[in-house]
Amino acid sequence: MTRARFPALLCLGFMLAACNGDDVIAESETAGTDSDTDTDTSSTTSPTTTLPTTTTNTTTTTTTSETDTDATATETDTDATATDTDPTTTTTTGPECVENTDCADGEMCSDGMCVPAESTLCDRLGGMPGISALNGSAVGMVLNDQRVNGYFLNDSVDGANLLGCLDNQIGQTAGCPDVVYECADMLTAHAGMGISTQDFTDFAEDYAAALVDHQANNAPELTDDDITTIMTVLGDMAPDIVEDADSNLTVYQRVGRKPAVVTLIGAPGEAESFVDNVANDVEINGFFGNADFVRLNTCLSRQVSSIDGPIAYGGEVDSPGPGIDEGVALDNQCLDMCTSHAGMVDDMDMPITVVDFAALATDLVTAMTTAGVAQEDQDAILGVLGPMCTDIVSDPFNCPNIPTQPLEVMDDAVGAPIPDDGYDGSIGSMACATLEVMDPGDMFTVVNNVTLEVGIDHTWVGDLTIKVVSPDNVIHTVLSRPDYMEAADDGGGGFGDSSNLISTSPITFSDGGATDAETLGSGGGTMFVVCQDDNLCDYFGNKGAAMGGSTFAESFLGASVIGTWQVCAGDSGGSDTGTLQTAKLTFDVSEPVGCP
């Protein structure tokens, strides 16, 4: 779009004298002479205009000639010419201006004359108010563009500062008086943002559209060449802004940025999307009967887009327009996993478990596979979302891949005689090894798994009961008179297997043990030594009639490891005696997991 030159400049080009006002005589008149002339002629003479170079205080009487022409007569009226001259005063007029400052606002000095100034790019943009309007429109377009708005729709973005810096940047580029860009340079301002070539191109597209709109509606004198100039200046900044030249360095870029993620998450009825998969999954859809699916799409999309991407989950702002981050606001941001899932139950009033979480992950994998997400990117996404299991489920220590480290305590010289036929169901009636676990000085203090190893010299293993007691006085039974179905855990009744134990062939109990502790001995007889003779040394516990958990996990998972632990053995039959010789507890400990 081009514009006509200023009317004043046209005036200067074609009728310079007539545009100069009182300092130049517009017409030449000879006063006092009237001439009526009838003459045989075919032409009429027009008045002429002369631009003088000097001015004399002179009064010139103008001669006016009126000619009526016909074939037979000529009439001329002529008035005398009178001249009044001051012989003592003569003034020579020099240039009207030397510099632009000699002229009024909106004028410039050209060839000694003050003429209307050529407009600047700043003027054609509408000055700083126009530039502010342009940038406001451009930012509005960007905020409503899912391709790039993820960089801006975060509560950490200072919108006022962004607009102020952009105004000064364009204002300085356009040559606006006294406007200086003093914000961070482009390299510093965009360092670490991971902006790709595609991001930059899309932002430039939005800004160009805003310029065209500004030209059409607010700045009619803005030319297409002006728009090209501005876009060229912005384009030259690309090397300092773009960090991902091929738009493929991050999961966010490779999966297709925010538009692709929003489609991947989807909604009920959007076939093969994640949310539609969940809605059709009878194993878990009972948790979503009252879900706000608009908000769910926004929050899940932002959560996935935060993986290697620019979006800050939990830092939402007000939606800039329809279809953009709806369901959230600055005062209604997406919630952390603990808060959003606290107390959640399905339509059967059952809480979320690790099994439910696994089903959810499977539905997501199905959606990602259908959408063509590469396996390495699927693994990366699951690698971030997977650890959230502990904040979502009601059984967090059952979540996979919780980081743990081993912690071992033992006493290899207990030498505690087991009271013969003294067990009555109480810890006080048993021989116990005391194992003290000190504070390790780090965050790995939470029990995730337990293994017990005991070395006992005793005949008739079917008389024995073995228990572990935690610092919180939680009692867990791993052995209860094998091969005898006692009615109660009180030491009464008959006796079990007649095989023997020897401390040099210790027995191990763990939740992952290979053999049921109730079968310990397996009828080997009074000459048979468990573990030594059958090489069956690794068992999972069997509590028999005792109270408490059936596994170490049920009894101790999530408990603090710090404090005094006890390993105790009791005897419920007479004549056969023995000694608790060694005891060792091996813990897998983790940092605290789950919600407070």
N, C-alpha and C positions, 0 to 999 in steps of 0.2 A: 504494500500500500504506500503510495507516494502522495505528497501534498503539493498544492500550488505555492509559489513563493508568496511572502507576505505582501498584502496590498500596498503597503507603503513602499516596498522595494519596486513593485511594478510602477508605481507613481514616479519614483525616482528615475526609472529607466526610460519612461516615455515622455514625461512632462516635468522635468526637473524644476524648471522655473516656477511652475504653477504650484508645486508642492512646498515652496519655500516661504509662503506666507507674506508678511508685510515688508520683508527686506528686498523683495524683487517686484518690479512693476509688471503687472499681469497683462495690461493692454496699453497701446500707444494711442493717446488722444491729442488732438490739437484743438484747444479750446478757442471759442470765439469765432470760428469760421464755419459758416453753413454754405454749402455749395449744392445747388440743384442744377444738374446738367442734363440736357437732352442731346444725345450724340448717337451717331450711327456706329454702333459697336456690337460685338457678339460675346463679350466677356465681362465678368464682374470681378473686381479685385477685392480679396479678403484681407482683413487686418493681419498684421504680423506681430510676433512676440520676440523681443530681443533680450538676452541675459547679459547685463552690463558687468564690467569688471571693476568700475569705480562708481562712486555715488557722489554727486554734487548737490548741495542744497539749492536745488533749482526747481522751479515750478514750470512745467511744460504744458502748454495748452494744446490739447489734442485736436487734430483736424479730422472731422468726420465727413466722409464723402458718401453721398447717396446718389446713385445713378439710376435714372429711369430711362429706359431705352425703347424708342419706337422708330419707325422709318422716317419720320419727318421732323422731329424736334429733339433738342437737347437742352436740358435746364440744369444749371449748376448754381448751388448756393454755397458760398464760401465765406467763412468767418475769419477774421484776422487772427494771427498767431501772436500771443503775448508771452513774454518770458520775464520772470522775476529772478534775479540772480544776486546772491550775497557774495560780493567779490572777495570777501575776507576769509571765507571758510571753505576748505576742501579736505575730506577724510577718505583715506584709502582703506578698504576692508580686507583683512588677511583671512587665514583659515578660521573656520568656526570652532575647530577643535584640533588638539594635537594627540591626546590620548583618550581612551575610552572613558576615563574618569571625568573628562570634561563634559561628557554627555549625560543626559538624564537616564534614569533607570529604564531598561528595555531598549536602549540605543547603544550604538557603537560608533567609533570614529572611523570614517572611511574617506580617504582623499580630502581630509580637512573638513569634512561635513559630518554632522551627527545624523545618522540614519538608523532605522530600526535594526536591532541586532539580529544576527542569525541565531536561531534557537539551538540549544545544546541538547545532547541526549537526555540529560537530566530534565530539561524543560519538556521534551517530548514525552517523557515518562510521566509527567505531571508533578515534577519536583519530589521532594521527600514524602509528602502525603501520598502522591501517586505510587511511589515505590513501596510504601508501607501497604497500600491497598493491594498492589500486585503480589507482594510476598505473602500477605494474608490469604489471598486466593490460592496461591501456589501451595502453601502449607496445607490448606484445606483439601486440595486435590490429593496431596501425598497421604494425608491421614485417612482418606477414603480409598486408597489404593492398596489392596492386600499384598501386592508384590513387594512393597517397601515400607508399609506403615509399621511393621514390627520394630523398626529402629526408633520410632517416635512415640508409640502408644505405651509408654512406661512412666510411672510416676517419678522416676529419677530424671526425666528429661525436663529441663527448665525451658518451657515454651517461650516465655517472655524474652529470655536471654537469646534464644535461638533466633527469634524474629528480629530482635535488635541487631544482632550481629549480621544477619542476612541483609537487613536494610542498609547498614553501613557498607557492607561489601558491594552491593549493587550501586549504592549512592556514590561511592568512591569511583567505581568503574564508569559510571555515567557522568562523572565530572561535576557532581553537585558541590557548590561552594562550601568550604569548611567541613566537609564530611570526610572522616578518616576511619578506616577499618583498623581497630585496635584489639580485636579478639584473637584467639589462638590461630596460628597458621594452620593450613589444611592438614599437613602431615601430623602435627601434634593433636589436633582436634579429632582426627579419625583413627588414630593409632589403636590397634587392637580390636576394632569393631568388625573386622572380617568382611568389609564391604566388597562385593564382587563387581565385575564388569557389568553383569546383567542388572544388579541393583542400581549402579550409577546410570546406566542407560535408561532405566525406567524412571528414575528420579528426573533426569534431564527431559524425558518425554513429558512428564507432568509439568515441569517448569515452562517448557516451550508452549504447552497448551494454555497455561496461565497467561503467558505473554500475548498470545493470539487473542485470548478473551479480553485482556486488558486493552489491547489495541482497538478491538471492536467496540468496546463499551465505555472505556474511560479515557483513552489516549489516542484520539483519531489522527494526531500528527505523527505518531510512532510509525516508522517505516519497516518494511520487511528487512531492509538492510540493518536497521537498528536491532531487530530481533536476532538476526544472524550474528551481529557483533557481540551481543550479550551471551548468546549460547556458545560462541567460540571462546569467550573468556572463561565461561564455566567449564567447557570441555577441556581447556588447557590445565585445569586443576586435577584432572583424573589421575595422573601418576602419583599425586600426593594423597589421594583419597582411597583408591582401589588397592586392596591387599590380596584379592583373589582374582587374578587376571583371567583364569579359565572357568571361573564360577563352579568349582568342583572340590574345593579344599575341605569342606565341612559336610557333615551329615545333612544339615539344614539346606545347603545349596544343592546337594546331590538328589535329595528326595523331591525337590521342586519348590522349596521355600514355603512360605505360609499358605498360598493358595492350594498347593497340593496336600498340605497337612490338614487343612480345614476339610477338604474333600475326603481324605483318608479317615478322619474321625467320623464325619457324617452325622446322620440322625436316623431314627426309625423310618423305614420306608425307602431310604437311600441305599439301594441294593449293594451288598458286598462291602459297605463301610463298616468300621469297627462297631459303632453304636448299633447299627442294624444287626450285625452278627450277635451282639449281646442281647438285643431285644428278642432274638429268635432262639436263644440258648436257654433251654428249660432248666439247666443246672443253676443258673445265676440270675435269670431275668426277674426273679421275684424280688431282688433288691432294688429294682428300678421302676416299680409301679408308679411311684409318685415323683419321679425325677423331673426336673426342669431341664428339658433336653436342649433348649437354646443356650442356657448358661453352661450346661455340661459340654456342649460342643466348643464353646469359647474357651473354657478352662482347660479342657483336654488338649485342644489345639495349641494353646499357649504353652502348656506343659511340654508337649512334644517339640514345639518350635524353640523352646529354650535350650534344647540339646544342641550345642555347637551353634546356636542361633542368637539373634539379637534381643529376643523377647525375655522379659523378666517376669516369671510366673509369680503371682502374688503382688505384682506392682501395677495392677490394672488402673486405667483411668476411664473417664466417661466415654461412651461410644460416640464417635464423631459423626455417625450417620447410619441409616438403615443397612442391616446386614454386616456391620462391622463391629466385632467384639460386643455383641449384644448380650444382655443378661448380667453384665458386670458394670461397675462404676468405681470411681475413686473412693467412695464410701461403702462399696460392696464388692470388695476384691475377692479373687479366688482364694480358697482356704487351704491351709496346710493339710497334709494327709491325716494327721491325728484328729484335728478338729472336724474335718469333713466326713470322717468315717466313724466318729465316736458314737457308740450305741446303735450303729446301723444293724438292722435285722431284715430278714427277707419276709415274704408273705407267710412263712411258717414260724415266724418269730425266732429264727436261728441266726446267730451272729456270723460274720464273715470269717472263714477259716482259710488256711493255706490251700486247701483243695479248691475253694472258690477262687482264690487269687490265681491259681494255676489255670483254671478254666478261662478267666478273664485274659490272661496272657496268651492263651491259645487263640482266642477270638481276635486279638490284636495281630498275632502272627499271620493268621488267615487273611486279614484285611491288607496287611503289608505285602504279602505274597501276591495277592490279586492285583494290587496297585503297582506291582513291578519294582518294589523297593529291593535293592540289592541285599544279599545275605549279610555282607559286612556291615551294612547300615542297619539292618534288622538287629544284628547282634549288639551294635552300639546303642540302639534305642532301648533294647531290653536290658542292657548293662546298666543303664541309668534308672529305668523304671523298676527293675527287679528288686533292688534294695529297699524300695518303698514298701515292700511286703510287710516289714516289721511294724510300720506305722499304720497299716491298714487292717491287718487281721487280728482276730482275738487270741490267736496262739502264735505270737511273734517268734518264739524260739524254735518253732517248727519251720520257719522260713529257710530256704536253702541259702548256702553260701555266706552264712554269717562268719565273719573273720574271727578265728579263735587261736589261742595258743595254749600249749600244755602247761599244767602246773602239778607237780607231784610232791606228796608228803608220805613218809613211811617211818615205821619203827620195826627194825629187823631184830630186836632183842626184847620183845614184849615179855615172854616167859611167864604169862599169867595162867595159873591153873584154872580150869573150868570147873565150877562147883558140880560135883557128881549128883545128878538127879535134883539139881537145885532150881531149875528154871520154872518160874511161875507166870511168865508173861511180862515181867517188868525188867527194865534195864538194870536195876539194882541186883537182880538175881543172876547176872551174867558176868563173865570175865571180859574186860574191855581194854583196848589199846587207845591211848589218847594221842591224837594227831593235831598239832597246832599249825594253822595256816596264817602266816603273817601277811600284812598288807604289801603287795608287790610294788607299790609306788607308781603304778600306772592305772589306766582305766580298765584293764582286763581283770575284772574282779567278779564277774557274773558267771555262775555255773551254767554251762551249756551241755555238758555230758560228764558222766562219772563212770569210772571203772574201778572195781575193787579186786585186790589180790590178797588172799590170806594163806598163811602157812600154819597148819594145825596138825598136831600129833594126837590122834584119837581113834579108839576102836569103836566100831558100831556107829557109822555115820548117821544112821536113821534116828539117833538120839538128839542130833544137833539142830539148833536154831541160830542163824547168823543175821545180825542187824547192823545198819549204819545210822548214826544219829548226827544231824547237822547242828551247827551253832544255834540255829533257831529252834532246836529241839524237835525237828521233824524226824520221825522214825520210819525207816524203810527196811523191809524184810526181804532178804535175798534167798534165804534157805529156811524151810520149816519142816524138819523131820522127814526127809525124803522117803518116799514109798510108804508113807502112812497118812491116811486121810483123817486128820484130827478134827474134832468137832469145834474146838476153840483153841485160840493161841494162849494156852495157860499151862502147858507142860503135862497135862493129865492124859490118861488113856494109855494106849499101847506104845509100840515102838516100830521103827521103820527098817530100812536096809541095814544089813549086817556087815557091809564092806567097811574098810578102814581108810583113814587119812594119814598122810605123812607130810611133815612140813617141808621136806626137801622137794616135794612135788606139789607146789602150791596150786590152789584153785582160783580161777579168775571168773568174776561175774560182771557182765555188762549188758546193756540193752541190745547189743548186736551179737550176743553170744550164740554159739552154734547149737547148744543142747539145753533142754529144759532141766533146771536144777532139781526138779522132782524125781528125775531119773538117775540122779547121781548115785553111782555104785551099780545100778542095774542088776541087782541080785548076784553079784560076783561071789558073795560068801565071806566068811570070817577070815579067810586067808588072802582076800583080794584087796589091793591098794588102788584107790581111785587115782586116776591120772597116770600114776606110775605104770600100772599094768594094762590099762586100756587106751592110754594116750588121749583120753577125753578130759581136757583140762579147762576148756572155755565154755561157760554156761551163761544162759540168761536166767534171771532170778525167777523164783516162784514163791510167793508169800504164803501159800497155804491158807489157813484160816485167819491170818493176821490182818489187822486193819492197815489202812494207808494205801499208797500207790502201788500199782503192779510193776512199774518201771522206774528206773532212776529219774527219767525225765518227768514223770508224773509227780514225783516227790520233791525233786530239787531243781528242776529247770528254772532258771531266772533268779535263783537265790544267790545271796552273797557268799563267796567262797571264804571270806575272811572270818577267822575265829577257830574255836575248838571243835573238832570232829571226833567221833568215837566209832570204833569197830568192835562189836561185842559178839561173844559166842556163849550160848547156854546149853545145858545138858538136861534132858527130860527122862533119862533111864538110869537105873542103878547098875553098879558093878563095872561098867565100861567108863573109863576116865580118859582125860587128856588135857593138853595145854595149848593155849593160843600163843604161838611163837612169833609170828611176823604179821604185819598188816601194812598195806600200801593203798593209798587212794590216788588215782590219777584223774585230774579234772581237765576238761577242755573249757577254758574260760574265755569270755568275750567282754567287749565293752557293753554297757547297758544298751538294750535294744527295746523297741516298742515305745509306746506313749507313756508319759508320766502318769 
